[in-house]
């Protein structure tokens, strides 16, 4: 490697984010180090700090990016059940983002890009549950808990036995059908 390359990287920010996502996916967030990421990107050990300042800054950038990706995925949903399926699909397609997004102790909680991306996603979830149940806040928490719990159990392989070869998305659809029915259908219960 030439010393010129160490100072002139095409897209250092993206290279460091990509390397960090690889480390998180294979070894978990505890294994993450800016020095190691710099080595992987072929730059000086101080270079990543110019973009992220520190480890918390890097993880915050990953979380904000994850919320943006999740929001885009949810934006294509057709109804509450499909929203949950897309949430699970996002988690399985972006497991490293998913691990970091919901670990506030690793992040800068007041980072504007994180706050904006997180609120956009939560707003989509809240809007999707309107009309389900008597209390929209309870509906929001129930729907989010179900999708997030299912995704977390799936990623940690705790669903391998219960799924017994079933398609996770189809299984989630069946669970959602059991749990969430529009308020007008539950009035006769």
N, C-alpha and C positions, 0 to 999 in steps of 0.2 A: 504494500500500500504506500502511495506517495504522500508526503506531508500536505500537498495541495488538496488531495481528496479529503483529508481530515477536516479541512476548513471550508470546502465547497461541495456540499452534499446537495443533490437535486431537490429533494423534499424531505429534509431531516425530520420535520414534525411528523409527517405521515410514516416515515420509516421507523421512528421510535414508537409511535402508537401501534403499528403493526407488530413490531417485535414484542412490545409489552403484552398485546393480546395473545400472542403465541405462548409467552411465558405463563400468563395467567391460565390459559386453557390447559396447558400440560402440567404445570407445577403449582398453580394457585397464586393468589396475590402476595402471599408472604415471601415468595421467591424473587419478587421484583426488586431490582436495583438499577438506578440510573446509570451507574458505572458499567454494569453488565450490558445494559441496553445500548450505551454508547459504543461499546466494543462490538456488539452485534451489528450496529449500523455503520461501523467503520469510521467513527469520528472520535474526536478528543473526548475525554471523560467529562469535561465541563460543557460540551455542546448542548446536550439535552436540557440543561438548566436554563439556557437562553429562551427556550420555548415553554417550559413548564415550571420553572423555578425549583421545584422539588418533587418528591414522590407523590405527595398529596395533590399537587397541581396536575401531574400526569394522570393520576387516577380520576380526578375530577373531569379532565378532558375526555377520558374514556367513558365515564358515566354520562356526560352531556351528549356525547356522540351516540351512545346506546339509547338514550331517551329519544333522540332525533330519529334513529332507525326504527325504534318501536312505534313512535308516533306515525311515521310514514306507513308502517305495516298496518297499524290499526285504522288509519284513514281509508284503507281500501275495504274495510269490513262491511258486511251486509247484515246488520242486526247484532243483537247481544251475543248470541251463541257463536256467530262467526268471529266476533271480536275476541272472545275467549280462545277460540281455536287459533287465531292469529297471534295472540299473546303467547300461547304454548309454542307455536311454530317459531316465533322470534327467539324464544329462550333456547330452543334446540339448534337454531341456525347461528346464534350469537352467544354461546355459553359464557365466554369471557366477559363480554359486556354485562350480561345478566348477573354474573357473580358480583361485579363491582357496583352496579347501579343501586343496589339495595344494602349497601354497607356504609352508612353515613359516617361511621367512625374513621373511615379511610379517606374521606373527601373533605373539600372545603365547602361547607354547607351554605355559605353565603355567596358563592360564585355566581355572577349574573347569568352566565350561559347555562349553568346547571339548573338554576331556579326557573328560568324560562322554559327550557326543554322539559323539565319534570312537570311543570304546571300545564303545559300543552297536552301532555300525555294523560295526566289526571283528569283534565277537563273532558277529553274524549271518553274516558271511562265513565265519568259522572253522567255525561249526556246520554250514553248508551243505556244506562239503567233506568232512565226516566220512564215512568209508566209501569215499572215492575215493583210490586209490593206497595205498602202504605208509606214507607219512609225511604226517600231516595238515598239518604246517607247510609242507612243500613243496607240497602240494595247495592250501593257502590262498594261498601266494605265486603259484603258477601261475594259479589262477583269477582272482585279483585283477589280476595283470599282464595277463592276456589281456583281461579286460573293460575295464580302465583304458586299456590301450594302444589297443584298438579304438576306445573312445570318444574318446580324445585325437586319434587319427588322423582320425576322422570329423569332429570339431569344427574341426580345422585344415585340412580339405578335402583331406587327403592320401589319402583313400579314394575321392574322386570318380571317378577313373579306374578303379581296380580294381573298384569296385562296378558301374560301367557300367549304372546305372539300377536295379540290384537293391535291394530293400528292405533297409536296414541291419539291422533286427531279425531278419529271416529269414536273412540272411547270417551274423549272429552265432550264431544257433541252429545252423546247419550247421557252423560252426567249432567250437562247443562239443561237438557230437556227435562230431566228429573227434578232439578233444583229450581229452575227459573221459568215460570210461566207468567204471562201478562196478568196484571191485577184482576182484570175482568174474568179471567178463567178460574181464579182462585176464590172468587166471591161466593160460589156455591158450596165450597168446602165446609 
